[in-house]
Amino acid sequence: MDVPGDEEPLSETRVGLTPRQARRIRIVLASVLMAVMAGVLVARLASRTSVLVVGVYGAALVLCGVVIELSRNGRTRLGTWLLGIGLAAALASDWLLLP
């Protein structure tokens, strides 16, 4: 016999991050990746000076900033997808386009 009061509340069975924790993790991750992209930009410019290098890594830096703002506004899933796809595209274009 199933009694309606026997069910556990949904919040007690929830496993994972709270939305605030997810936002903070995305912000920290995007900030770290922004610093890494800035370092790679400096290293690439030291080896070869090109407007294309600045464009590719500048776009990656802007993307990291956009992801930080999206995460601050609660759009963490969209920010995660943009960060993953955008940085993969930046690295792929570095490999394919830059001599």
Order of alpha helices (4+ residues) and beta strands (2+ residues): alpha-alpha-alpha-alpha
